[in-house]
Amino acid sequence: MTEAEAVIRNESGYITHTAKKDFGPLEFTGKIAGGLRLDIRRRAPLYLSDWTDAFKSQNIQKTVSSVLYLFIAALAPAITFGSR
């Protein structure tokens, strides 16, 4: 196995070898915005669930309290420092 070759165990338990190296969060990729592109590619399957999880029944209280807090936090400076 070479240095650039990575070993990946997929969900079925089989081990596969790939030529892609898994870069860590602070490693230099050598490309412009390489780390950002790798992060988006890694997180892309989870973006939809990030939005839909907020509307599940067990998360409604957290969602409503967060929205109200952010609304009040943004509204308070407008009331305090607002003009006329």
PyMOL Python script that loads the backbone (N, CA, C, O; Angstrom):
from pymol import cmd

cmd.read_pdbstr("""\
ATOM      1  N   MET A   1       0.860  -1.175   0.000  1.00  0.00           N
ATOM      2  CA  MET A   1       0.000   0.000   0.000  1.00  0.00           C
ATOM      3  C   MET A   1       0.904   1.234   0.000  1.00  0.00           C
ATOM      4  O   MET A   1       1.796   1.366   0.838  1.00  0.00           O
ATOM      5  N   THR A   2       0.663   2.110  -0.928  1.00  0.00           N
ATOM      6  CA  THR A   2       1.465   3.323  -1.004  1.00  0.00           C
ATOM      7  C   THR A   2       0.931   4.373  -0.045  1.00  0.00           C
ATOM      8  O   THR A   2      -0.118   4.190   0.572  1.00  0.00           O
ATOM      9  N   GLU A   3       1.665   5.476   0.075  1.00  0.00           N
ATOM     10  CA  GLU A   3       1.266   6.519   1.006  1.00  0.00           C
ATOM     11  C   GLU A   3      -0.037   7.183   0.584  1.00  0.00           C
ATOM     12  O   GLU A   3      -0.838   7.570   1.434  1.00  0.00           O
ATOM     13  N   ALA A   4      -0.258   7.320  -0.738  1.00  0.00           N
ATOM     14  CA  ALA A   4      -1.457   7.990  -1.224  1.00  0.00           C
ATOM     15  C   ALA A   4      -2.659   7.070  -1.259  1.00  0.00           C
ATOM     16  O   ALA A   4      -3.781   7.524  -1.485  1.00  0.00           O
ATOM     17  N   GLU A   5      -2.441   5.783  -1.040  1.00  0.00           N
ATOM     18  CA  GLU A   5      -3.544   4.836  -1.088  1.00  0.00           C
ATOM     19  C   GLU A   5      -4.218   4.763   0.279  1.00  0.00           C
ATOM     20  O   GLU A   5      -3.541   4.724   1.307  1.00  0.00           O
ATOM     21  N   ALA A   6      -5.506   4.745   0.290  1.00  0.00           N
ATOM     22  CA  ALA A   6      -6.245   4.701   1.551  1.00  0.00           C
ATOM     23  C   ALA A   6      -7.062   3.415   1.614  1.00  0.00           C
ATOM     24  O   ALA A   6      -7.459   2.866   0.586  1.00  0.00           O
ATOM     25  N   VAL A   7      -7.303   2.951   2.818  1.00  0.00           N
ATOM     26  CA  VAL A   7      -8.117   1.766   3.023  1.00  0.00           C
ATOM     27  C   VAL A   7      -9.452   2.226   3.568  1.00  0.00           C
ATOM     28  O   VAL A   7      -9.514   2.960   4.554  1.00  0.00           O
ATOM     29  N   ILE A   8     -10.526   1.785   2.914  1.00  0.00           N
ATOM     30  CA  ILE A   8     -11.870   2.202   3.315  1.00  0.00           C
ATOM     31  C   ILE A   8     -12.695   0.962   3.610  1.00  0.00           C
ATOM     32  O   ILE A   8     -12.706   0.010   2.831  1.00  0.00           O
ATOM     33  N   ARG A   9     -13.377   0.984   4.730  1.00  0.00           N
ATOM     34  CA  ARG A   9     -14.302  -0.100   5.056  1.00  0.00           C
ATOM     35  C   ARG A   9     -15.710   0.441   4.820  1.00  0.00           C
ATOM     36  O   ARG A   9     -16.149   1.364   5.508  1.00  0.00           O
ATOM     37  N   ASN A  10     -16.421  -0.138   3.841  1.00  0.00           N
ATOM     38  CA  ASN A  10     -17.756   0.350   3.530  1.00  0.00           C
ATOM     39  C   ASN A  10     -18.776  -0.242   4.488  1.00  0.00           C
ATOM     40  O   ASN A  10     -18.414  -1.005   5.384  1.00  0.00           O
ATOM     41  N   GLU A  11     -20.038   0.098   4.311  1.00  0.00           N
ATOM     42  CA  GLU A  11     -21.076  -0.299   5.269  1.00  0.00           C
ATOM     43  C   GLU A  11     -21.254  -1.813   5.355  1.00  0.00           C
ATOM     44  O   GLU A  11     -21.629  -2.329   6.407  1.00  0.00           O
ATOM     45  N   SER A  12     -20.990  -2.533   4.258  1.00  0.00           N
ATOM     46  CA  SER A  12     -21.173  -3.981   4.288  1.00  0.00           C
ATOM     47  C   SER A  12     -20.038  -4.700   5.003  1.00  0.00           C
ATOM     48  O   SER A  12     -20.137  -5.898   5.271  1.00  0.00           O
ATOM     49  N   GLY A  13     -18.947  -3.976   5.318  1.00  0.00           N
ATOM     50  CA  GLY A  13     -17.851  -4.564   6.051  1.00  0.00           C
ATOM     51  C   GLY A  13     -16.664  -4.933   5.190  1.00  0.00           C
ATOM     52  O   GLY A  13     -15.611  -5.305   5.707  1.00  0.00           O
ATOM     53  N   TYR A  14     -16.822  -4.833   3.876  1.00  0.00           N
ATOM     54  CA  TYR A  14     -15.714  -5.150   2.992  1.00  0.00           C
ATOM     55  C   TYR A  14     -14.695  -4.021   2.984  1.00  0.00           C
ATOM     56  O   TYR A  14     -15.051  -2.846   3.077  1.00  0.00           O
ATOM     57  N   ILE A  15     -13.444  -4.383   2.874  1.00  0.00           N
ATOM     58  CA  ILE A  15     -12.369  -3.398   2.828  1.00  0.00           C
ATOM     59  C   ILE A  15     -11.993  -3.158   1.379  1.00  0.00           C
ATOM     60  O   ILE A  15     -11.738  -4.103   0.633  1.00  0.00           O
ATOM     61  N   THR A  16     -11.959  -1.890   0.975  1.00  0.00           N
ATOM     62  CA  THR A  16     -11.572  -1.545  -0.383  1.00  0.00           C
ATOM     63  C   THR A  16     -10.379  -0.612  -0.330  1.00  0.00           C
ATOM     64  O   THR A  16     -10.190   0.126   0.637  1.00  0.00           O
ATOM     65  N   HIS A  17      -9.586  -0.654  -1.374  1.00  0.00           N
ATOM     66  CA  HIS A  17      -8.424   0.220  -1.484  1.00  0.00           C
ATOM     67  C   HIS A  17      -8.729   1.279  -2.520  1.00  0.00           C
ATOM     68  O   HIS A  17      -9.297   0.982  -3.571  1.00  0.00           O
ATOM     69  N   THR A  18      -8.359   2.491  -2.234  1.00  0.00           N
ATOM     70  CA  THR A  18      -8.586   3.580  -3.163  1.00  0.00           C
ATOM     71  C   THR A  18      -7.343   4.453  -3.239  1.00  0.00           C
ATOM     72  O   THR A  18      -6.544   4.499  -2.303  1.00  0.00           O
ATOM     73  N   ALA A  19      -7.191   5.139  -4.354  1.00  0.00           N
ATOM     74  CA  ALA A  19      -6.033   6.002  -4.537  1.00  0.00           C
ATOM     75  C   ALA A  19      -6.230   7.366  -3.883  1.00  0.00           C
ATOM     76  O   ALA A  19      -5.280   8.141  -3.776  1.00  0.00           O
ATOM     77  N   LYS A  20      -7.439   7.665  -3.448  1.00  0.00           N
ATOM     78  CA  LYS A  20      -7.722   8.958  -2.828  1.00  0.00           C
ATOM     79  C   LYS A  20      -7.236   8.972  -1.384  1.00  0.00           C
ATOM     80  O   LYS A  20      -7.425   8.011  -0.639  1.00  0.00           O
ATOM     81  N   LYS A  21      -6.620  10.055  -1.013  1.00  0.00           N
ATOM     82  CA  LYS A  21      -6.187  10.229   0.376  1.00  0.00           C
ATOM     83  C   LYS A  21      -7.248  11.023   1.110  1.00  0.00           C
ATOM     84  O   LYS A  21      -7.768  12.002   0.576  1.00  0.00           O
ATOM     85  N   ASP A  22      -7.571  10.624   2.306  1.00  0.00           N
ATOM     86  CA  ASP A  22      -8.545  11.338   3.112  1.00  0.00           C
ATOM     87  C   ASP A  22      -7.805  12.431   3.875  1.00  0.00           C
ATOM     88  O   ASP A  22      -7.083  12.146   4.830  1.00  0.00           O
ATOM     89  N   PHE A  23      -7.984  13.677   3.456  1.00  0.00           N
ATOM     90  CA  PHE A  23      -7.321  14.793   4.091  1.00  0.00           C
ATOM     91  C   PHE A  23      -8.017  15.156   5.391  1.00  0.00           C
ATOM     92  O   PHE A  23      -9.245  15.134   5.474  1.00  0.00           O
ATOM     93  N   GLY A  24      -7.236  15.485   6.395  1.00  0.00           N
ATOM     94  CA  GLY A  24      -7.780  15.939   7.666  1.00  0.00           C
ATOM     95  C   GLY A  24      -8.259  17.378   7.547  1.00  0.00           C
ATOM     96  O   GLY A  24      -8.052  18.008   6.510  1.00  0.00           O
ATOM     97  N   PRO A  25      -8.888  17.907   8.576  1.00  0.00           N
ATOM     98  CA  PRO A  25      -9.462  19.244   8.491  1.00  0.00           C
ATOM     99  C   PRO A  25      -8.432  20.358   8.334  1.00  0.00           C
ATOM    100  O   PRO A  25      -8.771  21.425   7.822  1.00  0.00           O
ATOM    101  N   LEU A  26      -7.194  20.148   8.753  1.00  0.00           N
ATOM    102  CA  LEU A  26      -6.195  21.206   8.683  1.00  0.00           C
ATOM    103  C   LEU A  26      -5.035  20.870   7.745  1.00  0.00           C
ATOM    104  O   LEU A  26      -4.007  21.546   7.774  1.00  0.00           O
ATOM    105  N   GLU A  27      -5.185  19.835   6.913  1.00  0.00           N
ATOM    106  CA  GLU A  27      -4.116  19.460   5.997  1.00  0.00           C
ATOM    107  C   GLU A  27      -4.190  20.279   4.717  1.00  0.00           C
ATOM    108  O   GLU A  27      -5.272  20.652   4.262  1.00  0.00           O
ATOM    109  N   PHE A  28      -3.021  20.553   4.144  1.00  0.00           N
ATOM    110  CA  PHE A  28      -2.935  21.314   2.904  1.00  0.00           C
ATOM    111  C   PHE A  28      -3.192  20.386   1.727  1.00  0.00           C
ATOM    112  O   PHE A  28      -2.535  19.354   1.597  1.00  0.00           O
ATOM    113  N   THR A  29      -4.148  20.746   0.864  1.00  0.00           N
ATOM    114  CA  THR A  29      -4.502  19.904  -0.274  1.00  0.00           C
ATOM    115  C   THR A  29      -3.731  20.260  -1.530  1.00  0.00           C
ATOM    116  O   THR A  29      -3.637  19.438  -2.441  1.00  0.00           O
ATOM    117  N   GLY A  30      -3.180  21.457  -1.605  1.00  0.00           N
ATOM    118  CA  GLY A  30      -2.431  21.858  -2.774  1.00  0.00           C
ATOM    119  C   GLY A  30      -3.285  22.446  -3.875  1.00  0.00           C
ATOM    120  O   GLY A  30      -2.774  22.715  -4.962  1.00  0.00           O
ATOM    121  N   LYS A  31      -4.558  22.653  -3.634  1.00  0.00           N
ATOM    122  CA  LYS A  31      -5.478  23.213  -4.625  1.00  0.00           C
ATOM    123  C   LYS A  31      -6.147  24.453  -4.040  1.00  0.00           C
ATOM    124  O   LYS A  31      -6.246  24.601  -2.822  1.00  0.00           O
ATOM    125  N   ILE A  32      -6.598  25.328  -4.907  1.00  0.00           N
ATOM    126  CA  ILE A  32      -7.324  26.517  -4.452  1.00  0.00           C
ATOM    127  C   ILE A  32      -8.662  26.068  -3.878  1.00  0.00           C
ATOM    128  O   ILE A  32      -9.437  25.393  -4.556  1.00  0.00           O
ATOM    129  N   ALA A  33      -8.929  26.436  -2.649  1.00  0.00           N
ATOM    130  CA  ALA A  33     -10.156  26.070  -1.930  1.00  0.00           C
ATOM    131  C   ALA A  33     -10.351  24.553  -1.897  1.00  0.00           C
ATOM    132  O   ALA A  33     -11.485  24.075  -1.888  1.00  0.00           O
ATOM    133  N   GLY A  34      -9.260  23.801  -1.880  1.00  0.00           N
ATOM    134  CA  GLY A  34      -9.341  22.345  -1.882  1.00  0.00           C
ATOM    135  C   GLY A  34     -10.021  21.793  -0.643  1.00  0.00           C
ATOM    136  O   GLY A  34     -10.838  20.877  -0.735  1.00  0.00           O
ATOM    137  N   GLY A  35      -9.690  22.344   0.514  1.00  0.00           N
ATOM    138  CA  GLY A  35     -10.317  21.880   1.743  1.00  0.00           C
ATOM    139  C   GLY A  35     -11.803  22.184   1.793  1.00  0.00           C
ATOM    140  O   GLY A  35     -12.592  21.377   2.285  1.00  0.00           O
ATOM    141  N   LEU A  36     -12.184  23.349   1.282  1.00  0.00           N
ATOM    142  CA  LEU A  36     -13.595  23.708   1.242  1.00  0.00           C
ATOM    143  C   LEU A  36     -14.363  22.772   0.315  1.00  0.00           C
ATOM    144  O   LEU A  36     -15.459  22.320   0.647  1.00  0.00           O
ATOM    145  N   ARG A  37     -13.785  22.486  -0.846  1.00  0.00           N
ATOM    146  CA  ARG A  37     -14.443  21.576  -1.788  1.00  0.00           C
ATOM    147  C   ARG A  37     -14.574  20.179  -1.208  1.00  0.00           C
ATOM    148  O   ARG A  37     -15.610  19.535  -1.369  1.00  0.00           O
ATOM    149  N   LEU A  38     -13.526  19.701  -0.532  1.00  0.00           N
ATOM    150  CA  LEU A  38     -13.599  18.378   0.080  1.00  0.00           C
ATOM    151  C   LEU A  38     -14.651  18.335   1.188  1.00  0.00           C
ATOM    152  O   LEU A  38     -15.365  17.343   1.334  1.00  0.00           O
ATOM    153  N   ASP A  39     -14.742  19.409   1.965  1.00  0.00           N
ATOM    154  CA  ASP A  39     -15.734  19.461   3.041  1.00  0.00           C
ATOM    155  C   ASP A  39     -17.153  19.470   2.484  1.00  0.00           C
ATOM    156  O   ASP A  39     -18.029  18.784   3.010  1.00  0.00           O
ATOM    157  N   ILE A  40     -17.386  20.241   1.427  1.00  0.00           N
ATOM    158  CA  ILE A  40     -18.726  20.270   0.816  1.00  0.00           C
ATOM    159  C   ILE A  40     -19.065  18.909   0.228  1.00  0.00           C
ATOM    160  O   ILE A  40     -20.193  18.434   0.364  1.00  0.00           O
ATOM    161  N   ARG A  41     -18.094  18.279  -0.424  1.00  0.00           N
ATOM    162  CA  ARG A  41     -18.324  16.959  -1.006  1.00  0.00           C
ATOM    163  C   ARG A  41     -18.624  15.932   0.080  1.00  0.00           C
ATOM    164  O   ARG A  41     -19.451  15.041  -0.117  1.00  0.00           O
ATOM    165  N   ARG A  42     -17.952  16.053   1.229  1.00  0.00           N
ATOM    166  CA  ARG A  42     -18.167  15.117   2.334  1.00  0.00           C
ATOM    167  C   ARG A  42     -19.516  15.356   3.020  1.00  0.00           C
ATOM    168  O   ARG A  42     -20.182  14.404   3.428  1.00  0.00           O
ATOM    169  N   ARG A  43     -19.919  16.621   3.147  1.00  0.00           N
ATOM    170  CA  ARG A  43     -21.140  16.964   3.866  1.00  0.00           C
ATOM    171  C   ARG A  43     -22.399  16.988   2.997  1.00  0.00           C
ATOM    172  O   ARG A  43     -23.509  17.028   3.528  1.00  0.00           O
ATOM    173  N   ALA A  44     -22.244  16.965   1.678  1.00  0.00           N
ATOM    174  CA  ALA A  44     -23.392  17.098   0.770  1.00  0.00           C
ATOM    175  C   ALA A  44     -24.534  16.122   1.067  1.00  0.00           C
ATOM    176  O   ALA A  44     -25.693  16.538   1.040  1.00  0.00           O
ATOM    177  N   PRO A  45     -24.263  14.854   1.346  1.00  0.00           N
ATOM    178  CA  PRO A  45     -25.389  13.946   1.630  1.00  0.00           C
ATOM    179  C   PRO A  45     -26.160  14.297   2.898  1.00  0.00           C
ATOM    180  O   PRO A  45     -27.288  13.838   3.076  1.00  0.00           O
ATOM    181  N   LEU A  46     -25.577  15.098   3.775  1.00  0.00           N
ATOM    182  CA  LEU A  46     -26.218  15.403   5.052  1.00  0.00           C
ATOM    183  C   LEU A  46     -26.955  16.738   5.066  1.00  0.00           C
ATOM    184  O   LEU A  46     -27.674  17.028   6.022  1.00  0.00           O
ATOM    185  N   TYR A  47     -26.793  17.562   4.022  1.00  0.00           N
ATOM    186  CA  TYR A  47     -27.410  18.888   4.021  1.00  0.00           C
ATOM    187  C   TYR A  47     -28.937  18.820   4.101  1.00  0.00           C
ATOM    188  O   TYR A  47     -29.546  19.605   4.827  1.00  0.00           O
ATOM    189  N   LEU A  48     -29.555  17.911   3.379  1.00  0.00           N
ATOM    190  CA  LEU A  48     -31.016  17.808   3.413  1.00  0.00           C
ATOM    191  C   LEU A  48     -31.505  17.446   4.812  1.00  0.00           C
ATOM    192  O   LEU A  48     -32.481  18.018   5.297  1.00  0.00           O
ATOM    193  N   SER A  49     -30.832  16.500   5.459  1.00  0.00           N
ATOM    194  CA  SER A  49     -31.271  16.108   6.805  1.00  0.00           C
ATOM    195  C   SER A  49     -31.039  17.215   7.824  1.00  0.00           C
ATOM    196  O   SER A  49     -31.737  17.273   8.836  1.00  0.00           O
ATOM    197  N   ASP A  50     -30.069  18.098   7.576  1.00  0.00           N
ATOM    198  CA  ASP A  50     -29.858  19.230   8.484  1.00  0.00           C
ATOM    199  C   ASP A  50     -31.101  20.110   8.544  1.00  0.00           C
ATOM    200  O   ASP A  50     -31.434  20.644   9.602  1.00  0.00           O
ATOM    201  N   TRP A  51     -31.777  20.262   7.430  1.00  0.00           N
ATOM    202  CA  TRP A  51     -32.987  21.094   7.388  1.00  0.00           C
ATOM    203  C   TRP A  51     -34.224  20.319   7.831  1.00  0.00           C
ATOM    204  O   TRP A  51     -35.062  20.868   8.547  1.00  0.00           O
ATOM    205  N   THR A  52     -34.359  19.068   7.428  1.00  0.00           N
ATOM    206  CA  THR A  52     -35.571  18.324   7.760  1.00  0.00           C
ATOM    207  C   THR A  52     -35.607  17.888   9.222  1.00  0.00           C
ATOM    208  O   THR A  52     -36.695  17.718   9.772  1.00  0.00           O
ATOM    209  N   ASP A  53     -34.466  17.703   9.866  1.00  0.00           N
ATOM    210  CA  ASP A  53     -34.446  17.294  11.271  1.00  0.00           C
ATOM    211  C   ASP A  53     -35.048  18.352  12.194  1.00  0.00           C
ATOM    212  O   ASP A  53     -35.512  18.022  13.286  1.00  0.00           O
ATOM    213  N   ALA A  54     -35.047  19.588  11.784  1.00  0.00           N
ATOM    214  CA  ALA A  54     -35.605  20.658  12.616  1.00  0.00           C
ATOM    215  C   ALA A  54     -37.113  20.534  12.766  1.00  0.00           C
ATOM    216  O   ALA A  54     -37.684  21.038  13.734  1.00  0.00           O
ATOM    217  N   PHE A  55     -37.755  19.875  11.829  1.00  0.00           N
ATOM    218  CA  PHE A  55     -39.213  19.797  11.849  1.00  0.00           C
ATOM    219  C   PHE A  55     -39.732  18.453  12.339  1.00  0.00           C
ATOM    220  O   PHE A  55     -40.927  18.180  12.228  1.00  0.00           O
ATOM    221  N   LYS A  56     -38.867  17.617  12.874  1.00  0.00           N
ATOM    222  CA  LYS A  56     -39.319  16.359  13.474  1.00  0.00           C
ATOM    223  C   LYS A  56     -39.938  16.660  14.832  1.00  0.00           C
ATOM    224  O   LYS A  56     -39.597  17.652  15.476  1.00  0.00           O
ATOM    225  N   SER A  57     -40.837  15.806  15.255  1.00  0.00           N
ATOM    226  CA  SER A  57     -41.598  16.079  16.480  1.00  0.00           C
ATOM    227  C   SER A  57     -40.714  16.180  17.720  1.00  0.00           C
ATOM    228  O   SER A  57     -41.019  16.972  18.612  1.00  0.00           O
ATOM    229  N   GLN A  58     -39.641  15.415  17.808  1.00  0.00           N
ATOM    230  CA  GLN A  58     -38.803  15.478  19.002  1.00  0.00           C
ATOM    231  C   GLN A  58     -37.903  16.708  19.033  1.00  0.00           C
ATOM    232  O   GLN A  58     -37.277  16.981  20.058  1.00  0.00           O
ATOM    233  N   ASN A  59     -37.825  17.464  17.923  1.00  0.00           N
ATOM    234  CA  ASN A  59     -36.955  18.634  17.864  1.00  0.00           C
ATOM    235  C   ASN A  59     -37.712  19.959  17.795  1.00  0.00           C
ATOM    236  O   ASN A  59     -37.081  21.011  17.698  1.00  0.00           O
ATOM    237  N   ILE A  60     -39.020  19.937  17.840  1.00  0.00           N
ATOM    238  CA  ILE A  60     -39.814  21.165  17.680  1.00  0.00           C
ATOM    239  C   ILE A  60     -39.522  22.168  18.795  1.00  0.00           C
ATOM    240  O   ILE A  60     -39.389  23.360  18.520  1.00  0.00           O
ATOM    241  N   GLN A  61     -39.419  21.717  20.038  1.00  0.00           N
ATOM    242  CA  GLN A  61     -39.176  22.643  21.146  1.00  0.00           C
ATOM    243  C   GLN A  61     -37.830  23.347  20.997  1.00  0.00           C
ATOM    244  O   GLN A  61     -37.732  24.550  21.237  1.00  0.00           O
ATOM    245  N   LYS A  62     -36.789  22.606  20.604  1.00  0.00           N
ATOM    246  CA  LYS A  62     -35.478  23.212  20.399  1.00  0.00           C
ATOM    247  C   LYS A  62     -35.517  24.207  19.239  1.00  0.00           C
ATOM    248  O   LYS A  62     -34.908  25.274  19.309  1.00  0.00           O
ATOM    249  N   THR A  63     -36.230  23.854  18.183  1.00  0.00           N
ATOM    250  CA  THR A  63     -36.306  24.719  17.007  1.00  0.00           C
ATOM    251  C   THR A  63     -37.020  26.017  17.337  1.00  0.00           C
ATOM    252  O   THR A  63     -36.536  27.095  16.990  1.00  0.00           O
ATOM    253  N   VAL A  64     -38.152  25.931  17.997  1.00  0.00           N
ATOM    254  CA  VAL A  64     -38.936  27.129  18.330  1.00  0.00           C
ATOM    255  C   VAL A  64     -38.165  28.020  19.301  1.00  0.00           C
ATOM    256  O   VAL A  64     -38.140  29.240  19.136  1.00  0.00           O
ATOM    257  N   SER A  65     -37.538  27.422  20.309  1.00  0.00           N
ATOM    258  CA  SER A  65     -36.798  28.245  21.269  1.00  0.00           C
ATOM    259  C   SER A  65     -35.590  28.916  20.607  1.00  0.00           C
ATOM    260  O   SER A  65     -35.269  30.057  20.937  1.00  0.00           O
ATOM    261  N   SER A  66     -34.924  28.235  19.690  1.00  0.00           N
ATOM    262  CA  SER A  66     -33.788  28.846  18.982  1.00  0.00           C
ATOM    263  C   SER A  66     -34.234  29.984  18.082  1.00  0.00           C
ATOM    264  O   SER A  66     -33.588  31.031  18.036  1.00  0.00           O
ATOM    265  N   VAL A  67     -35.338  29.787  17.365  1.00  0.00           N
ATOM    266  CA  VAL A  67     -35.852  30.836  16.483  1.00  0.00           C
ATOM    267  C   VAL A  67     -36.283  32.052  17.284  1.00  0.00           C
ATOM    268  O   VAL A  67     -35.980  33.180  16.897  1.00  0.00           O
ATOM    269  N   LEU A  68     -36.982  31.848  18.388  1.00  0.00           N
ATOM    270  CA  LEU A  68     -37.404  32.970  19.226  1.00  0.00           C
ATOM    271  C   LEU A  68     -36.204  33.704  19.828  1.00  0.00           C
ATOM    272  O   LEU A  68     -36.199  34.934  19.883  1.00  0.00           O
ATOM    273  N   TYR A  69     -35.200  32.970  20.274  1.00  0.00           N
ATOM    274  CA  TYR A  69     -34.013  33.604  20.840  1.00  0.00           C
ATOM    275  C   TYR A  69     -33.313  34.478  19.795  1.00  0.00           C
ATOM    276  O   TYR A  69     -32.949  35.620  20.077  1.00  0.00           O
ATOM    277  N   LEU A  70     -33.128  33.933  18.584  1.00  0.00           N
ATOM    278  CA  LEU A  70     -32.465  34.706  17.535  1.00  0.00           C
ATOM    279  C   LEU A  70     -33.294  35.915  17.120  1.00  0.00           C
ATOM    280  O   LEU A  70     -32.738  36.975  16.828  1.00  0.00           O
ATOM    281  N   PHE A  71     -34.615  35.768  17.090  1.00  0.00           N
ATOM    282  CA  PHE A  71     -35.476  36.886  16.748  1.00  0.00           C
ATOM    283  C   PHE A  71     -35.350  38.000  17.785  1.00  0.00           C
ATOM    284  O   PHE A  71     -35.212  39.171  17.432  1.00  0.00           O
ATOM    285  N   ILE A  72     -35.399  37.631  19.059  1.00  0.00           N
ATOM    286  CA  ILE A  72     -35.298  38.626  20.126  1.00  0.00           C
ATOM    287  C   ILE A  72     -33.893  39.228  20.169  1.00  0.00           C
ATOM    288  O   ILE A  72     -33.743  40.426  20.409  1.00  0.00           O
ATOM    289  N   ALA A  73     -32.870  38.414  19.939  1.00  0.00           N
ATOM    290  CA  ALA A  73     -31.494  38.920  19.951  1.00  0.00           C
ATOM    291  C   ALA A  73     -31.266  39.911  18.814  1.00  0.00           C
ATOM    292  O   ALA A  73     -30.491  40.854  18.969  1.00  0.00           O
ATOM    293  N   ALA A  74     -31.923  39.716  17.684  1.00  0.00           N
ATOM    294  CA  ALA A  74     -31.786  40.655  16.567  1.00  0.00           C
ATOM    295  C   ALA A  74     -32.686  41.866  16.755  1.00  0.00           C
ATOM    296  O   ALA A  74     -32.378  42.948  16.255  1.00  0.00           O
ATOM    297  N   LEU A  75     -33.787  41.701  17.464  1.00  0.00           N
ATOM    298  CA  LEU A  75     -34.749  42.782  17.659  1.00  0.00           C
ATOM    299  C   LEU A  75     -34.313  43.749  18.766  1.00  0.00           C
ATOM    300  O   LEU A  75     -34.580  44.947  18.674  1.00  0.00           O
ATOM    301  N   ALA A  76     -33.654  43.247  19.798  1.00  0.00           N
ATOM    302  CA  ALA A  76     -33.271  44.087  20.934  1.00  0.00           C
ATOM    303  C   ALA A  76     -32.376  45.263  20.541  1.00  0.00           C
ATOM    304  O   ALA A  76     -32.646  46.376  20.992  1.00  0.00           O
ATOM    305  N   PRO A  77     -31.336  45.091  19.736  1.00  0.00           N
ATOM    306  CA  PRO A  77     -30.534  46.253  19.344  1.00  0.00           C
ATOM    307  C   PRO A  77     -31.317  47.248  18.489  1.00  0.00           C
ATOM    308  O   PRO A  77     -31.073  48.453  18.557  1.00  0.00           O
ATOM    309  N   ALA A  78     -32.248  46.754  17.692  1.00  0.00           N
ATOM    310  CA  ALA A  78     -33.051  47.656  16.863  1.00  0.00           C
ATOM    311  C   ALA A  78     -33.951  48.527  17.744  1.00  0.00           C
ATOM    312  O   ALA A  78     -34.159  49.703  17.443  1.00  0.00           O
ATOM    313  N   ILE A  79     -34.475  47.968  18.810  1.00  0.00           N
ATOM    314  CA  ILE A  79     -35.318  48.746  19.725  1.00  0.00           C
ATOM    315  C   ILE A  79     -34.457  49.710  20.528  1.00  0.00           C
ATOM    316  O   ILE A  79     -34.831  50.867  20.721  1.00  0.00           O
ATOM    317  N   THR A  80     -33.307  49.238  20.996  1.00  0.00           N
ATOM    318  CA  THR A  80     -32.443  50.064  21.833  1.00  0.00           C
ATOM    319  C   THR A  80     -31.813  51.217  21.060  1.00  0.00           C
ATOM    320  O   THR A  80     -31.827  52.356  21.527  1.00  0.00           O
ATOM    321  N   PHE A  81     -31.277  50.939  19.917  1.00  0.00           N
ATOM    322  CA  PHE A  81     -30.532  51.941  19.176  1.00  0.00           C
ATOM    323  C   PHE A  81     -31.276  52.467  17.949  1.00  0.00           C
ATOM    324  O   PHE A  81     -30.711  53.209  17.146  1.00  0.00           O
ATOM    325  N   GLY A  82     -32.521  52.086  17.814  1.00  0.00           N
ATOM    326  CA  GLY A  82     -33.299  52.528  16.644  1.00  0.00           C
ATOM    327  C   GLY A  82     -33.527  54.034  16.658  1.00  0.00           C
ATOM    328  O   GLY A  82     -33.490  54.679  17.706  1.00  0.00           O
ATOM    329  N   SER A  83     -33.761  54.566  15.486  1.00  0.00           N
ATOM    330  CA  SER A  83     -33.983  56.016  15.402  1.00  0.00           C
ATOM    331  C   SER A  83     -35.480  56.287  15.286  1.00  0.00           C
ATOM    332  O   SER A  83     -36.223  55.558  14.629  1.00  0.00           O
ATOM    333  N   ARG A  84     -35.883  57.347  15.940  1.00  0.00           N
ATOM    334  CA  ARG A  84     -37.256  57.849  15.957  1.00  0.00           C
ATOM    335  C   ARG A  84     -38.261  56.770  15.879  1.00  0.00           C
ATOM    336  O   ARG A  84     -39.461  57.043  15.884  1.00  0.00           O
TER     337      ARG A  84
END
""", "prot")
cmd.dss("prot")
cmd.show_as("cartoon", "prot")
cmd.util.cbc("prot")
cmd.orient("prot")
